[in-house]
Amino acid sequence: LESPGSAMVRLKYRPSIRDFHQAYKTGRLTPSEAMEATLARIRESEEMTPPMAFFIALDEEDVRRQAAASTERWRDNRPRSVLDGVPVAVKDDTDQIPYPTTLGTSFLGDMYVVKRDAQHVAALRAAGAILLGKANMHEAGIGVTGWNTHHRPPRNPYCPSHHTGGSSSGCAALVASGICPVTIGCDGGGSIRIPSSFCGVYGLMPTFGRNVEEHKGPKATST
C-alpha cells in the first residue's frame, strides 16, 4: 500500500503518532499534505485486486476540512495535543458525525440519526485528531472472522486472501496497512484482540467498566 512519490514517503511506511507529530512540529509535512497522501493510499487500496475494503464510509472533503484546520493550528503554533493532525479511524458500531452507524449491516444505519459523536470520538476530535471515517467490521459484530457480505470483506494487508479476524476487522487492517497509527475498535469477546493478532498489531481491550460504553449493537454484562 506504499505511495511512491507522495508526501507520505517522507515518513516511515507505518508512521506512528510520534512520526506524525515530529513531521508537523519540524515543518517537514503539514496535516493537509499528510492527509492527501493518506487519502491517495486509501484509494489505491480500493483499486487492488481484491479491494481491501478497509472502510464502510469515508468523506474525503470532511477529512480535508479537518486537515486544513489542523494545518492552520500548527502554522499558528497552537496544536491542541500530540494527536493534532494524526489520522484515526473509528469502528462502525460507534457514532461519529457525519456518518450513519450501520454496525456493518445493510439496514441499521437507517433506523436512527446520528446527532453527536460518541464520548471518546468527541475527545479525539477535541484533541485535534483527524477522523477518517467508519472502519469496516463483521456484520453486527457477531463473528470472529471479520467477513462482511454487505460492505465487502476487509482484507488482511499481509495476505489479502486471509481473514483479518473480527469483529473490529477494518480497525486492525488499517493499522497493519500503515494508513492509521491508531484506530478505535470495540471488544466484548475478542473483537479487538482477535483481529489484532491476525493482522500482527497491538490491540488493547480496556478493563471492563473503565470506559463509557457508547457503541451500538449486542451487549452483555460480562464476557
CYANA upper distance limits for C-alpha pairs under 8 A (distance plus 0.5 A):
  1 LEU  CA     41 ARG  CA      6.77
  1 LEU  CA     44 GLU  CA      7.56
  1 LEU  CA     45 SER  CA      6.87
  1 LEU  CA    177 SER  CA      7.23
  2 GLU  CA      9 VAL  CA      8.40
  2 GLU  CA     13 TYR  CA      7.43
  2 GLU  CA     41 ARG  CA      7.51
  3 SER  CA      8 MET  CA      7.64
  3 SER  CA      9 VAL  CA      7.50
  3 SER  CA     37 ALA  CA      7.97
  3 SER  CA     40 ALA  CA      8.04
  3 SER  CA     41 ARG  CA      6.67
  4 PRO  CA      9 VAL  CA      7.00
  5 GLY  CA      9 VAL  CA      7.32
  6 SER  CA     37 ALA  CA      6.26
  7 ALA  CA     11 LEU  CA      8.46
  7 ALA  CA     29 LEU  CA      7.96
  7 ALA  CA     33 GLU  CA      6.72
  7 ALA  CA     34 ALA  CA      6.68
  7 ALA  CA     37 ALA  CA      6.29
  8 MET  CA     12 LYS  CA      8.23
  8 MET  CA     13 TYR  CA      8.31
  8 MET  CA     34 ALA  CA      6.48
  8 MET  CA     37 ALA  CA      6.03
  8 MET  CA     38 THR  CA      7.71
  9 VAL  CA     13 TYR  CA      7.36
 11 LEU  CA     15 PRO  CA      6.58
 11 LEU  CA     19 ASP  CA      7.19
 11 LEU  CA     20 PHE  CA      8.16
 11 LEU  CA     23 ALA  CA      8.12
 12 LYS  CA     19 ASP  CA      8.05
 13 TYR  CA    178 GLY  CA      6.83
 14 ARG  CA    175 VAL  CA      8.44
 14 ARG  CA    176 ALA  CA      8.30
 14 ARG  CA    177 SER  CA      7.66
 14 ARG  CA    178 GLY  CA      4.55
 14 ARG  CA    179 ILE  CA      7.70
 14 ARG  CA    181 PRO  CA      7.68
 15 PRO  CA     19 ASP  CA      6.00
 15 PRO  CA     20 PHE  CA      7.27
 15 PRO  CA    178 GLY  CA      6.98
 15 PRO  CA    180 CYS  CA      8.39
 15 PRO  CA    181 PRO  CA      6.83
 16 SER  CA     20 PHE  CA      7.03
 16 SER  CA    181 PRO  CA      5.60
 17 ILE  CA     21 HIS  CA      6.67
 17 ILE  CA     82 VAL  CA      8.14
 17 ILE  CA     83 LEU  CA      7.42
 17 ILE  CA     86 VAL  CA      6.96
 17 ILE  CA    181 PRO  CA      6.55
 17 ILE  CA    182 VAL  CA      8.32
 18 ARG  CA     22 GLN  CA      6.49
 18 ARG  CA     82 VAL  CA      8.32
 19 ASP  CA     23 ALA  CA      6.59
 20 PHE  CA     24 TYR  CA      6.76
 20 PHE  CA     85 GLY  CA      7.96
 20 PHE  CA     86 VAL  CA      6.79
 21 HIS  CA     25 LYS  CA      6.46
 21 HIS  CA     82 VAL  CA      6.60
 21 HIS  CA     83 LEU  CA      7.74
 21 HIS  CA     84 ASP  CA      8.11
 21 HIS  CA     85 GLY  CA      8.27
 21 HIS  CA     86 VAL  CA      8.05
 22 GLN  CA     26 THR  CA      6.49
 23 ALA  CA     27 GLY  CA      6.55
 23 ALA  CA     28 ARG  CA      5.60
 23 ALA  CA     29 LEU  CA      5.85
 23 ALA  CA     30 THR  CA      8.09
 24 TYR  CA     28 ARG  CA      6.79
 24 TYR  CA     29 LEU  CA      5.92
 24 TYR  CA     30 THR  CA      6.12
 24 TYR  CA     31 PRO  CA      7.55
 24 TYR  CA     74 TRP  CA      7.56
 25 LYS  CA     74 TRP  CA      8.01
 29 LEU  CA     33 GLU  CA      6.86
 29 LEU  CA     34 ALA  CA      7.18
 30 THR  CA     34 ALA  CA      6.72
 30 THR  CA     71 THR  CA      6.27
 30 THR  CA     74 TRP  CA      8.44
 31 PRO  CA     35 MET  CA      6.48
 31 PRO  CA     67 ALA  CA      5.78
 31 PRO  CA     68 ALA  CA      7.65
 31 PRO  CA     70 SER  CA      6.78
 31 PRO  CA     71 THR  CA      5.80
 31 PRO  CA     85 GLY  CA      5.70
 31 PRO  CA     86 VAL  CA      8.22
 32 SER  CA     36 GLU  CA      6.68
 32 SER  CA     64 ARG  CA      7.21
 32 SER  CA     67 ALA  CA      5.34
 32 SER  CA     68 ALA  CA      6.18
 32 SER  CA     70 SER  CA      8.34
 32 SER  CA     71 THR  CA      6.72
 33 GLU  CA     37 ALA  CA      6.90
 34 ALA  CA     38 THR  CA      6.64
 35 MET  CA     39 LEU  CA      6.44
 35 MET  CA     63 VAL  CA      7.90
 35 MET  CA     64 ARG  CA      7.62
 35 MET  CA     67 ALA  CA      7.16
 35 MET  CA     87 PRO  CA      8.16
 36 GLU  CA     40 ALA  CA      6.66
 36 GLU  CA     64 ARG  CA      8.23
 37 ALA  CA     41 ARG  CA      6.77
 38 THR  CA     42 ILE  CA      6.81
 38 THR  CA    179 ILE  CA      6.78
 39 LEU  CA     43 ARG  CA      6.73
 39 LEU  CA     60 GLU  CA      7.73
 40 ALA  CA     44 GLU  CA      6.66
 41 ARG  CA     45 SER  CA      6.62
 41 ARG  CA    179 ILE  CA      7.80
 42 ILE  CA     46 GLU  CA      6.93
 42 ILE  CA    179 ILE  CA      7.99
 43 ARG  CA     47 GLU  CA      6.99
 44 GLU  CA     48 MET  CA      7.06
 45 SER  CA     51 PRO  CA      6.66
 45 SER  CA     52 MET  CA      6.01
 45 SER  CA     53 ALA  CA      8.08
 46 GLU  CA     51 PRO  CA      5.04
 46 GLU  CA     52 MET  CA      6.22
 46 GLU  CA     53 ALA  CA      6.84
 47 GLU  CA     51 PRO  CA      6.31
 48 MET  CA     52 MET  CA      7.32
 50 PRO  CA    160 PRO  CA      7.74
 51 PRO  CA    154 PRO  CA      8.49
 51 PRO  CA    155 ARG  CA      8.11
 52 MET  CA    153 PRO  CA      8.23
 52 MET  CA    154 PRO  CA      5.91
 52 MET  CA    155 ARG  CA      5.37
 52 MET  CA    156 ASN  CA      8.15
 52 MET  CA    157 PRO  CA      8.21
 52 MET  CA    160 PRO  CA      7.82
 53 ALA  CA    136 ASN  CA      7.71
 53 ALA  CA    151 HIS  CA      8.23
 53 ALA  CA    152 ARG  CA      6.74
 53 ALA  CA    153 PRO  CA      6.86
 53 ALA  CA    154 PRO  CA      5.13
 53 ALA  CA    155 ARG  CA      7.20
 53 ALA  CA    170 GLY  CA      8.23
 54 PHE  CA    135 ALA  CA      6.51
 54 PHE  CA    136 ASN  CA      6.09
 54 PHE  CA    154 PRO  CA      5.78
 54 PHE  CA    155 ARG  CA      7.84
 54 PHE  CA    170 GLY  CA      5.30
 54 PHE  CA    171 CYS  CA      8.15
 54 PHE  CA    173 ALA  CA      7.34
 54 PHE  CA    174 LEU  CA      6.94
 55 PHE  CA    133 GLY  CA      7.51
 55 PHE  CA    134 LYS  CA      6.28
 55 PHE  CA    135 ALA  CA      4.88
 55 PHE  CA    136 ASN  CA      5.33
 55 PHE  CA    154 PRO  CA      8.45
 55 PHE  CA    170 GLY  CA      7.03
 56 ILE  CA     92 ASP  CA      7.88
 56 ILE  CA    104 GLY  CA      8.02
 56 ILE  CA    133 GLY  CA      8.35
 56 ILE  CA    134 LYS  CA      6.14
 56 ILE  CA    135 ALA  CA      6.23
 56 ILE  CA    136 ASN  CA      5.54
 56 ILE  CA    151 HIS  CA      6.65
 57 ALA  CA     99 TYR  CA      7.61
 57 ALA  CA    133 GLY  CA      6.21
 57 ALA  CA    134 LYS  CA      5.67
 57 ALA  CA    135 ALA  CA      7.75
 58 LEU  CA    132 LEU  CA      6.88
 58 LEU  CA    133 GLY  CA      5.00
 58 LEU  CA    134 LYS  CA      6.99
 59 ASP  CA     63 VAL  CA      6.98
 59 ASP  CA    132 LEU  CA      8.12
 59 ASP  CA    133 GLY  CA      7.36
 60 GLU  CA     64 ARG  CA      6.73
 61 GLU  CA     65 ARG  CA      6.68
 62 ASP  CA     66 GLN  CA      6.85
 63 VAL  CA     67 ALA  CA      6.63
 63 VAL  CA    130 ILE  CA      7.24
 63 VAL  CA    131 LEU  CA      7.38
 63 VAL  CA    132 LEU  CA      6.41
 64 ARG  CA     68 ALA  CA      6.52
 65 ARG  CA     69 ALA  CA      6.84
 66 GLN  CA     70 SER  CA      6.76
 66 GLN  CA    130 ILE  CA      6.45
 66 GLN  CA    131 LEU  CA      8.38
 67 ALA  CA     71 THR  CA      6.51
 67 ALA  CA     85 GLY  CA      6.90
 67 ALA  CA    130 ILE  CA      7.09
 68 ALA  CA     72 GLU  CA      6.75
 69 ALA  CA     73 ARG  CA      6.88
 70 SER  CA     74 TRP  CA      6.75
 70 SER  CA     79 PRO  CA      7.84
 70 SER  CA     84 ASP  CA      6.88
 70 SER  CA     85 GLY  CA      6.06
 70 SER  CA    128 GLY  CA      7.16
 71 THR  CA     75 ARG  CA      6.57
 71 THR  CA     85 GLY  CA      7.99
 72 GLU  CA     76 ASP  CA      6.68
 73 ARG  CA     77 ASN  CA      6.64
 73 ARG  CA     78 ARG  CA      5.65
 73 ARG  CA     79 PRO  CA      5.80
 73 ARG  CA     80 ARG  CA      8.33
 74 TRP  CA     78 ARG  CA      6.28
 74 TRP  CA     79 PRO  CA      5.85
 79 PRO  CA     84 ASP  CA      6.42
 79 PRO  CA    128 GLY  CA      7.96
 80 ARG  CA     84 ASP  CA      6.39
 80 ARG  CA    126 ALA  CA      8.14
 80 ARG  CA    127 ALA  CA      5.90
 80 ARG  CA    128 GLY  CA      6.28
 81 SER  CA    127 ALA  CA      5.99
 81 SER  CA    128 GLY  CA      7.23
 82 VAL  CA    127 ALA  CA      8.42
 83 LEU  CA    124 LEU  CA      8.37
 83 LEU  CA    127 ALA  CA      6.62
 83 LEU  CA    128 GLY  CA      6.47
 83 LEU  CA    129 ALA  CA      5.66
 84 ASP  CA    127 ALA  CA      6.60
 84 ASP  CA    128 GLY  CA      4.46
 84 ASP  CA    129 ALA  CA      5.40
 84 ASP  CA    130 ILE  CA      7.84
 85 GLY  CA    128 GLY  CA      6.56
 85 GLY  CA    129 ALA  CA      5.79
 85 GLY  CA    130 ILE  CA      6.08
 86 VAL  CA    128 GLY  CA      8.19
 86 VAL  CA    129 ALA  CA      5.57
 86 VAL  CA    130 ILE  CA      6.18
 86 VAL  CA    181 PRO  CA      8.41
 87 PRO  CA    129 ALA  CA      6.58
 87 PRO  CA    130 ILE  CA      5.19
 87 PRO  CA    131 LEU  CA      6.50
 87 PRO  CA    132 LEU  CA      6.76
 87 PRO  CA    179 ILE  CA      8.45
 87 PRO  CA    180 CYS  CA      6.13
 87 PRO  CA    181 PRO  CA      7.74
 87 PRO  CA    182 VAL  CA      8.11
 88 VAL  CA    129 ALA  CA      7.05
 88 VAL  CA    130 ILE  CA      6.47
 88 VAL  CA    131 LEU  CA      5.56
 88 VAL  CA    132 LEU  CA      6.42
 88 VAL  CA    180 CYS  CA      6.33
 88 VAL  CA    181 PRO  CA      7.75
 88 VAL  CA    182 VAL  CA      6.20
 88 VAL  CA    183 THR  CA      5.75
 88 VAL  CA    184 ILE  CA      8.01
 89 ALA  CA    131 LEU  CA      6.26
 89 ALA  CA    132 LEU  CA      5.72
 89 ALA  CA    133 GLY  CA      6.05
 89 ALA  CA    134 LYS  CA      6.69
 89 ALA  CA    135 ALA  CA      6.54
 89 ALA  CA    171 CYS  CA      7.41
 89 ALA  CA    180 CYS  CA      7.56
 89 ALA  CA    182 VAL  CA      7.86
 89 ALA  CA    183 THR  CA      5.35
 89 ALA  CA    184 ILE  CA      6.87
 90 VAL  CA     94 THR  CA      7.46
 90 VAL  CA     96 GLN  CA      8.27
 90 VAL  CA    121 VAL  CA      8.35
 90 VAL  CA    131 LEU  CA      7.97
 90 VAL  CA    132 LEU  CA      8.32
 90 VAL  CA    133 GLY  CA      6.91
 90 VAL  CA    134 LYS  CA      5.67
 90 VAL  CA    135 ALA  CA      6.08
 90 VAL  CA    171 CYS  CA      7.68
 90 VAL  CA    183 THR  CA      6.34
 90 VAL  CA    184 ILE  CA      5.29
 90 VAL  CA    185 GLY  CA      7.00
 91 LYS  CA    134 LYS  CA      5.98
 91 LYS  CA    135 ALA  CA      5.08
 91 LYS  CA    136 ASN  CA      7.02
 91 LYS  CA    137 MET  CA      7.34
 91 LYS  CA    168 SER  CA      7.06
 91 LYS  CA    170 GLY  CA      7.84
 91 LYS  CA    171 CYS  CA      6.90
 91 LYS  CA    183 THR  CA      8.20
 91 LYS  CA    184 ILE  CA      6.51
 91 LYS  CA    185 GLY  CA      5.66
 91 LYS  CA    186 CYS  CA      7.86
 92 ASP  CA    101 THR  CA      6.13
 92 ASP  CA    102 THR  CA      6.75
 92 ASP  CA    103 LEU  CA      5.82
 92 ASP  CA    104 GLY  CA      7.04
 92 ASP  CA    134 LYS  CA      5.44
 92 ASP  CA    135 ALA  CA      6.10
 92 ASP  CA    136 ASN  CA      6.87
 92 ASP  CA    137 MET  CA      7.26
 93 ASP  CA    101 THR  CA      6.40
 93 ASP  CA    102 THR  CA      7.24
 93 ASP  CA    103 LEU  CA      5.13
 93 ASP  CA    104 GLY  CA      8.13
 93 ASP  CA    141 GLY  CA      8.49
 93 ASP  CA    186 CYS  CA      8.43
 93 ASP  CA    215 HIS  CA      5.74
 93 ASP  CA    216 LYS  CA      5.70
 93 ASP  CA    217 GLY  CA      7.43
 94 THR  CA    101 THR  CA      6.94
 94 THR  CA    118 ALA  CA      6.99
 94 THR  CA    214 GLU  CA      7.11
 94 THR  CA    215 HIS  CA      5.05
 94 THR  CA    216 LYS  CA      6.78
 95 ASP  CA     99 TYR  CA      8.07
 95 ASP  CA    100 PRO  CA      7.80
 95 ASP  CA    101 THR  CA      6.34
 95 ASP  CA    114 VAL  CA      6.80
 95 ASP  CA    116 ARG  CA      7.50
 95 ASP  CA    117 ASP  CA      5.80
 95 ASP  CA    118 ALA  CA      5.67
 95 ASP  CA    121 VAL  CA      8.29
 95 ASP  CA    214 GLU  CA      8.35
 95 ASP  CA    215 HIS  CA      7.70
 96 GLN  CA    100 PRO  CA      8.11
 96 GLN  CA    101 THR  CA      8.18
 96 GLN  CA    114 VAL  CA      7.75
 96 GLN  CA    116 ARG  CA      7.22
 96 GLN  CA    117 ASP  CA      4.99
 96 GLN  CA    118 ALA  CA      6.91
 96 GLN  CA    121 VAL  CA      7.18
 96 GLN  CA    134 LYS  CA      8.33
 97 ILE  CA    114 VAL  CA      7.16
 97 ILE  CA    115 LYS  CA      7.65
 97 ILE  CA    116 ARG  CA      6.57
 97 ILE  CA    117 ASP  CA      6.18
 98 PRO  CA    114 VAL  CA      8.07
 99 TYR  CA    114 VAL  CA      7.64
 99 TYR  CA    133 GLY  CA      8.18
 99 TYR  CA    134 LYS  CA      7.99
100 PRO  CA    109 GLY  CA      5.67
100 PRO  CA    110 ASP  CA      8.03
100 PRO  CA    113 VAL  CA      7.38
100 PRO  CA    114 VAL  CA      6.51
101 THR  CA    108 LEU  CA      7.70
101 THR  CA    109 GLY  CA      5.55
101 THR  CA    114 VAL  CA      7.71
101 THR  CA    216 LYS  CA      8.47
102 THR  CA    106 SER  CA      7.48
102 THR  CA    107 PHE  CA      7.37
102 THR  CA    108 LEU  CA      5.42
102 THR  CA    109 GLY  CA      4.53
102 THR  CA    110 ASP  CA      8.28
103 LEU  CA    108 LEU  CA      7.38
103 LEU  CA    109 GLY  CA      8.06
103 LEU  CA    137 MET  CA      7.75
103 LEU  CA    139 GLU  CA      6.82
103 LEU  CA    140 ALA  CA      5.41
103 LEU  CA    141 GLY  CA      7.33
103 LEU  CA    216 LYS  CA      7.66
103 LEU  CA    217 GLY  CA      7.43
104 GLY  CA    136 ASN  CA      7.12
104 GLY  CA    137 MET  CA      6.13
104 GLY  CA    138 HIS  CA      6.70
104 GLY  CA    139 GLU  CA      4.97
104 GLY  CA    140 ALA  CA      6.20
104 GLY  CA    141 GLY  CA      8.04
104 GLY  CA    148 ASN  CA      7.52
104 GLY  CA    150 HIS  CA      7.77
104 GLY  CA    151 HIS  CA      7.35
105 THR  CA    109 GLY  CA      8.08
105 THR  CA    139 GLU  CA      5.99
105 THR  CA    140 ALA  CA      6.77
105 THR  CA    150 HIS  CA      6.91
105 THR  CA    151 HIS  CA      8.24
106 SER  CA    150 HIS  CA      6.57
106 SER  CA    151 HIS  CA      8.44
107 PHE  CA    111 MET  CA      7.74
108 LEU  CA    112 TYR  CA      8.33
109 GLY  CA    113 VAL  CA      8.48
117 ASP  CA    121 VAL  CA      6.16
117 ASP  CA    122 ALA  CA      5.83
118 ALA  CA    122 ALA  CA      6.55
118 ALA  CA    214 GLU  CA      6.61
118 ALA  CA    215 HIS  CA      8.38
119 GLN  CA    123 ALA  CA      6.80
119 GLN  CA    212 VAL  CA      8.06
119 GLN  CA    214 GLU  CA      7.85
120 HIS  CA    124 LEU  CA      6.85
121 VAL  CA    125 ARG  CA      6.74
122 ALA  CA    126 ALA  CA      6.57
123 ALA  CA    127 ALA  CA      6.74
124 LEU  CA    128 GLY  CA      7.03
124 LEU  CA    129 ALA  CA      5.99
125 ARG  CA    129 ALA  CA      5.85
125 ARG  CA    130 ILE  CA      7.45
125 ARG  CA    131 LEU  CA      7.66
135 ALA  CA    169 SER  CA      8.42
135 ALA  CA    170 GLY  CA      5.46
135 ALA  CA    171 CYS  CA      6.32
136 ASN  CA    151 HIS  CA      7.94
136 ASN  CA    153 PRO  CA      8.47
136 ASN  CA    154 PRO  CA      7.11
136 ASN  CA    168 SER  CA      7.84
136 ASN  CA    169 SER  CA      6.81
136 ASN  CA    170 GLY  CA      4.93
136 ASN  CA    171 CYS  CA      7.70
137 MET  CA    141 GLY  CA      7.16
137 MET  CA    146 GLY  CA      6.28
137 MET  CA    147 TRP  CA      7.94
137 MET  CA    148 ASN  CA      7.38
137 MET  CA    154 PRO  CA      8.24
137 MET  CA    166 GLY  CA      7.32
137 MET  CA    167 SER  CA      5.88
137 MET  CA    168 SER  CA      5.67
137 MET  CA    169 SER  CA      5.54
137 MET  CA    170 GLY  CA      6.24
137 MET  CA    171 CYS  CA      8.40
138 HIS  CA    142 ILE  CA      7.04
138 HIS  CA    143 GLY  CA      6.60
138 HIS  CA    144 VAL  CA      7.94
138 HIS  CA    145 THR  CA      7.60
138 HIS  CA    146 GLY  CA      4.76
138 HIS  CA    147 TRP  CA      5.81
138 HIS  CA    148 ASN  CA      5.83
138 HIS  CA    166 GLY  CA      6.42
138 HIS  CA    167 SER  CA      5.18
138 HIS  CA    168 SER  CA      7.45
138 HIS  CA    169 SER  CA      7.21
139 GLU  CA    143 GLY  CA      8.02
139 GLU  CA    146 GLY  CA      8.29
139 GLU  CA    147 TRP  CA      7.87
139 GLU  CA    148 ASN  CA      6.10
139 GLU  CA    149 THR  CA      8.39
139 GLU  CA    150 HIS  CA      8.47
139 GLU  CA    167 SER  CA      8.35
140 ALA  CA    217 GLY  CA      6.91
140 ALA  CA    218 PRO  CA      8.15
141 GLY  CA    166 GLY  CA      8.07
141 GLY  CA    167 SER  CA      5.58
141 GLY  CA    168 SER  CA      8.15
141 GLY  CA    191 SER  CA      8.20
141 GLY  CA    217 GLY  CA      7.85
141 GLY  CA    218 PRO  CA      8.22
142 ILE  CA    167 SER  CA      7.36
143 GLY  CA    166 GLY  CA      6.73
143 GLY  CA    167 SER  CA      6.43
144 VAL  CA    165 GLY  CA      5.91
144 VAL  CA    166 GLY  CA      4.67
144 VAL  CA    167 SER  CA      6.00
144 VAL  CA    190 GLY  CA      8.24
144 VAL  CA    191 SER  CA      7.43
144 VAL  CA    194 ILE  CA      7.56
144 VAL  CA    195 PRO  CA      8.45
145 THR  CA    163 HIS  CA      6.39
145 THR  CA    164 THR  CA      6.97
145 THR  CA    165 GLY  CA      4.67
145 THR  CA    166 GLY  CA      5.34
145 THR  CA    167 SER  CA      7.34
145 THR  CA    169 SER  CA      8.30
146 GLY  CA    153 PRO  CA      7.52
146 GLY  CA    154 PRO  CA      7.58
146 GLY  CA    163 HIS  CA      7.26
146 GLY  CA    164 THR  CA      6.42
146 GLY  CA    165 GLY  CA      5.38
146 GLY  CA    166 GLY  CA      4.43
146 GLY  CA    167 SER  CA      5.53
146 GLY  CA    168 SER  CA      7.39
146 GLY  CA    169 SER  CA      5.39
146 GLY  CA    170 GLY  CA      8.40
146 GLY  CA    195 PRO  CA      8.24
147 TRP  CA    152 ARG  CA      8.12
147 TRP  CA    153 PRO  CA      5.30
147 TRP  CA    154 PRO  CA      7.38
147 TRP  CA    163 HIS  CA      7.84
147 TRP  CA    165 GLY  CA      8.49
147 TRP  CA    166 GLY  CA      8.14
148 ASN  CA    152 ARG  CA      5.83
148 ASN  CA    153 PRO  CA      5.12
148 ASN  CA    154 PRO  CA      7.95
149 THR  CA    153 PRO  CA      6.81
154 PRO  CA    163 HIS  CA      8.41
154 PRO  CA    164 THR  CA      7.44
154 PRO  CA    169 SER  CA      7.14
154 PRO  CA    170 GLY  CA      6.45
154 PRO  CA    173 ALA  CA      8.03
155 ARG  CA    159 CYS  CA      8.05
155 ARG  CA    160 PRO  CA      5.33
155 ARG  CA    161 SER  CA      7.49
155 ARG  CA    162 HIS  CA      7.37
155 ARG  CA    163 HIS  CA      6.89
155 ARG  CA    164 THR  CA      6.54
155 ARG  CA    173 ALA  CA      7.59
156 ASN  CA    160 PRO  CA      5.36
156 ASN  CA    161 SER  CA      7.75
156 ASN  CA    162 HIS  CA      6.35
156 ASN  CA    163 HIS  CA      6.38
156 ASN  CA    164 THR  CA      5.28
156 ASN  CA    173 ALA  CA      6.36
156 ASN  CA    198 PHE  CA      8.45
156 ASN  CA    199 CYS  CA      6.87
157 PRO  CA    173 ALA  CA      6.74
157 PRO  CA    176 ALA  CA      6.96
157 PRO  CA    177 SER  CA      6.12
157 PRO  CA    199 CYS  CA      7.86
158 TYR  CA    176 ALA  CA      8.44
158 TYR  CA    199 CYS  CA      7.67
163 HIS  CA    198 PHE  CA      7.98
164 THR  CA    169 SER  CA      5.99
164 THR  CA    170 GLY  CA      8.28
164 THR  CA    172 ALA  CA      7.87
164 THR  CA    173 ALA  CA      7.05
164 THR  CA    195 PRO  CA      5.97
164 THR  CA    198 PHE  CA      6.17
164 THR  CA    199 CYS  CA      6.54
165 GLY  CA    169 SER  CA      6.21
165 GLY  CA    191 SER  CA      8.50
165 GLY  CA    194 ILE  CA      6.09
165 GLY  CA    195 PRO  CA      4.51
165 GLY  CA    196 SER  CA      8.16
165 GLY  CA    197 SER  CA      8.48
165 GLY  CA    198 PHE  CA      6.26
165 GLY  CA    199 CYS  CA      8.27
166 GLY  CA    190 GLY  CA      8.24
166 GLY  CA    191 SER  CA      5.74
166 GLY  CA    192 ILE  CA      7.69
166 GLY  CA    194 ILE  CA      6.62
166 GLY  CA    195 PRO  CA      5.66
167 SER  CA    190 GLY  CA      8.36
167 SER  CA    191 SER  CA      5.09
167 SER  CA    192 ILE  CA      7.62
167 SER  CA    194 ILE  CA      8.43
167 SER  CA    195 PRO  CA      7.68
168 SER  CA    172 ALA  CA      7.09
168 SER  CA    185 GLY  CA      6.00
168 SER  CA    186 CYS  CA      7.15
168 SER  CA    187 ASP  CA      8.32
168 SER  CA    191 SER  CA      5.89
168 SER  CA    192 ILE  CA      6.15
168 SER  CA    195 PRO  CA      6.94
169 SER  CA    173 ALA  CA      6.74
169 SER  CA    195 PRO  CA      6.21
170 GLY  CA    174 LEU  CA      6.46
171 CYS  CA    175 VAL  CA      7.08
171 CYS  CA    183 THR  CA      5.98
171 CYS  CA    184 ILE  CA      7.29
171 CYS  CA    185 GLY  CA      6.75
172 ALA  CA    176 ALA  CA      6.70
172 ALA  CA    183 THR  CA      8.04
172 ALA  CA    192 ILE  CA      8.21
172 ALA  CA    195 PRO  CA      6.19
172 ALA  CA    196 SER  CA      5.91
172 ALA  CA    199 CYS  CA      6.72
172 ALA  CA    201 VAL  CA      7.42
172 ALA  CA    203 GLY  CA      8.45
173 ALA  CA    177 SER  CA      6.49
173 ALA  CA    195 PRO  CA      8.32
173 ALA  CA    199 CYS  CA      6.71
174 LEU  CA    178 GLY  CA      6.86
174 LEU  CA    179 ILE  CA      6.03
174 LEU  CA    180 CYS  CA      6.24
174 LEU  CA    183 THR  CA      8.15
175 VAL  CA    179 ILE  CA      6.69
175 VAL  CA    180 CYS  CA      5.58
175 VAL  CA    181 PRO  CA      5.97
175 VAL  CA    182 VAL  CA      6.68
175 VAL  CA    183 THR  CA      7.53
175 VAL  CA    201 VAL  CA      7.54
176 ALA  CA    199 CYS  CA      6.52
176 ALA  CA    200 GLY  CA      7.31
176 ALA  CA    201 VAL  CA      6.65
185 GLY  CA    191 SER  CA      8.18
185 GLY  CA    192 ILE  CA      6.64
186 CYS  CA    191 SER  CA      6.76
186 CYS  CA    192 ILE  CA      6.60
186 CYS  CA    205 MET  CA      8.19
186 CYS  CA    215 HIS  CA      7.98
187 ASP  CA    191 SER  CA      4.87
187 ASP  CA    192 ILE  CA      5.61
187 ASP  CA    193 ARG  CA      7.97
187 ASP  CA    205 MET  CA      6.68
188 GLY  CA    219 LYS  CA      8.03
188 GLY  CA    220 ALA  CA      8.28
188 GLY  CA    222 SER  CA      8.44
188 GLY  CA    223 THR  CA      6.83
189 GLY  CA    223 THR  CA      6.33
190 GLY  CA    194 ILE  CA      5.87
191 SER  CA    195 PRO  CA      7.30
192 ILE  CA    196 SER  CA      6.64
192 ILE  CA    203 GLY  CA      6.40
192 ILE  CA    204 LEU  CA      7.38
192 ILE  CA    205 MET  CA      7.02
193 ARG  CA    197 SER  CA      6.78
193 ARG  CA    203 GLY  CA      6.11
193 ARG  CA    204 LEU  CA      7.43
193 ARG  CA    205 MET  CA      7.56
194 ILE  CA    198 PHE  CA      6.79
195 PRO  CA    199 CYS  CA      6.42
196 SER  CA    200 GLY  CA      6.33
196 SER  CA    201 VAL  CA      5.49
196 SER  CA    202 TYR  CA      6.36
196 SER  CA    203 GLY  CA      5.82
197 SER  CA    201 VAL  CA      6.90
197 SER  CA    202 TYR  CA      8.08
197 SER  CA    203 GLY  CA      8.42
206 PRO  CA    210 ARG  CA      6.93
206 PRO  CA    211 ASN  CA      7.81
207 THR  CA    211 ASN  CA      8.45
209 GLY  CA    213 GLU  CA      8.49
